[in-house]
Each structure stands twice: as structure tokens, then as C-alpha cells.
């Protein structure tokens, strides 16, 4: 008589969420939305930013959902504190204010997204998942604000020039992204290996990148090579 052994699949870990809002009724409604999803779980609740920071010290959390306007410490202040305390924790701003100033302050504070309370039932779950994928989440009005801000900066001459790399640096970047060795690049461009290394270091510094993989991703986005 043969027996069949079934291997149970390991459940996917849930995203652990710290929720902060000074209105208990709002927290209850938001918690219902989040806890209703299989991959999301509210593990701590706070009534203001200071309490949120205290809970972040004692709880393992992946994501903080913070109201912008709270007593004692605002969500913006809490976001900055969290970035210093636990850099790996993602932050979403939850607000009733469709306000450009708040929106840009949230981005500066390190928030991954900006969700309006009026449409939280529609947008919040998607925003949480996007934040955990390191993707920004912006409501349509925020996108309009970003475009308007960019165009204003261009109009006033505040935008940096598009060409941040020299022609030679672009050549080196393209060849690095195509997986050529430093020796091969030196031979192809008729320069020394030391010069190749210097160009590569300059590229990493200028673009704020860390390694060949990130250089390759940048080269694809810049249209230097095909994915």
C-alpha cells in the first residue's frame, strides 16, 4: 500500500505595518483595509509621531503608514526620525490634504508614497505593495504637481543640464554595461587600464551608483544599450 506525501508550501511572510494616526476611528478603518489582505498585517498602532517612533524601536516593522498632521510629532518629523533609526523601513504618508507643499515635504522626508484618506480604500493596499517593491506611489494630482514643479524649474533655469556625463564617460559606461573587462575597454578606446578605472569611479560617483549591475541598469534607462 503506497502513501502519498504532500509538501505544504511555506506561507509568504506578511508585510508588517506600523500605523500612526491621531484619530482612533481613522486607524480602525485603515486597519480593516490592511488586515483584510493576506499579505498585509498591522502589528502596531500609534496616536502620534512620537509614539510611532517609540513603537518602531520595540517592534519589527517593514512599513510605516503615517498621517501627516499629528500632535507632538508630525508624520513628516516621524518619517525623518524613522529614516535615521531604521533605514530599511518604508514610509507611506496618509493625509486628507491634497496639498503640493505637503506632498513635496513628504518626498524630502523619504516617503515612498502619498495616499489621500478620501480614496484610501482604493489606493492604500496598492501603495503598500508598491513601497515594498521600492516603487513610488503617487495619486494623479501628485503626478500633476511633479510635472508642474519640473516645468517651473526649467522655466527659471534651475534644472541641471541633461548631459551629466562626458562623451568619453558615456563610451566607458556603454562598454561596462556590455560586460567588457577593463583591459578590453582600454584596448577598444586606446586608453590605459588606469584611465578606465578612473572613468568607472567617476561614473559611480556622478550617478550615485554602487556597482556594475547598477551601471548596467542606468545604461538601459539612458538608452545606451538594449535590455
N, C-alpha and C positions, 0 to 999 in steps of 0.2 A: 504494500500500500504506500503510494508516494504522497508526500506532503508538499504543499506549495508555500514557499516562504515569500512574504511580501515585504519589501523595503519601504518604510514610510519616509516620505520626503520631509526634510528639515524645514520648518516654517521660516519664512523670511522675517528677519528682525524688524520690529515696528520702529518707526521714527518717533523718538522720544521728544515730546514738546513741552516747553515751559510757556505758559500763557499768562500774560500780565495785562490787566485792565482794572480801573478803579470802580467799575460798575459790575456788581455781582451778577446782575441779570444778563448783561452782555457776555460775561465769562461763561455763564451757564449755556447760553445759546451757541456760542462759539465752540464750547466743549462738545456739545451734542453733534455739531457738524463734523468735528475732527475725530471724535471717538467712534463715530458711525462708519469710519473707513478701516478696512482690515490692516492697512499699513501705517496707520497713524494712531498715536496714543498720547494724551495729555498726562504727564507724570507729575506736574507741579503747577500750582496757581498762585499768582501774586496780585495784590491790590494796588501796587505802585512799583516804580522802578527800583527803589532801594530794596524792597522785599524780593524783587526778581533777581537782583544780584546776589542777595543772601542765599536764595534757593539754588542758584546756579553753582554756588560753592559746595552745596551738600547733595546735589542730585546730578546724575549723569544725563545730560540732555544733548540732543542733536540740533534742535531748532528752537529759537525763541520767537514767539509771536507777541509783539509789544504794541500797546496802544501808545500813540504819540503824546497825548496830553494826559499826564497823571500827576498827582500831588507828590511832594517830597523830592522825587527824581523822575523827570520825564522819560518817555520811551527813547528819545534821542540820546539823552545822557546815559541811559542804561545800555543802549547799543554800543556806545563808545567804551563804557566800562567792560562790557562783555567781550569786546574785541581784544582788550588788553588781558582780561582774566582767562578767557577760553577762546583763543583764536579760531579753533575748529568749529565752533558753534555758529550756525547760520542764523540770520535775523530777518524777520519779516515785520514790516510796520502795518499796523491795523488802525485805521483812522476814519472819522466821519468827515474829515476835511479834504475836499478836492481842491488842494491849495498848492501852487507851484513852489512856493518858498519852503513849505514843509517837505515837499517831495524831494527837492534838491538837498535839503539838510539831511534827509533820511539816507540818500545815496552817499553823502560825505561821511555819515556816521557808520557806513559799512553795511547798510541793509541790502538784502538781495531782492527785495520786492516791496511794493507799496499797494496795500489792498484796502478798498473802501468798505466800511461796515455795511453800507446800504446794499452791496452786492456780494457780501461775504459768503452767502450760501451758494453763490455761483462760482466765485473766483478763488476762495481761500484754499480749498483742497489742491487745486492745480498749482497755486502759488507755493504751497508747502513742498510738493513734489519737485517743482522746478528748482527751488532753493537747494534741495538736497542733491540735485544734478549739477549744481554750480551754474545754473542758468538764471538770468534776471527775470522777474515777473513784473510787468507794468500794465496798468489798466489803460484803455485807449486815450484818456485825457492826459495821462503822464507821457505817453509817446508824443502827443502833440506838443506838450511843454518842452520836451527834449529837442524836438526839431526846431521849435521857435527859438529856444536858447542858443542852439548851434548857429542858426541863421543870424541872430543878433550879434553873436561873437564874430562871425565872418564879416558882417556889415561894419563893425567897429575895428576890424583889423586885428582881433585878438586871437584868431586861430593860428596855430603853428603851421608852417609850410608843409604841404603833403609829402615832399621829398625829404624824409628824415635821414635816409641813407645815401651815401655817395654811390656813384656808378660802380666803383670797384667793390664796395661792400655788398651791393646787390649781386654782383657776379659771384663773390665768395659765398654769399647766402644761398644762392641757387645751387651751386655745386655741393655745398654741405648738405643741403636738403635732398640732393640726388644721391647721397651716400658715398661721395668720393672721399678718399682719405686726404689728409693734409699734404702728403707727398704728391698725390695725383693732382690736387688743386694747384700746388706750386708749379708743377710741370706744365699744366694747361695754361696758366696765366703768366708764366715766365717770371715768377717771383720766388723768394726764398720761403722755406717752411716756416721760419720765424715770423715772416711777414704775414703768412696765412694765419698763424696762431694769434697775431696781434689783431688782425681784422676780425677773427672769430670772437675774441674777447670784447672788442668794441661793439660788435653786433649784440652780444648778450647784454652788455651794459646799456646800450642805447634803447634796446627794445624791452628791457626789464625781464629777460628770459633766463632760464637756468641751464638748458642742455640742448643737445642736437634735436631731440624729439620736439621740443617747443619751437626751435628754429624752423623745423620742417613744417609744423602746423602754421606758423606765421607765413612762410613762403607760399603755402597753398592759399591762405586767405588773401595774400597780396597778389595772387595770380602769377607768381613766378614759375610755379610748377603745377602740374595737374595732379589731383588726388589719386 
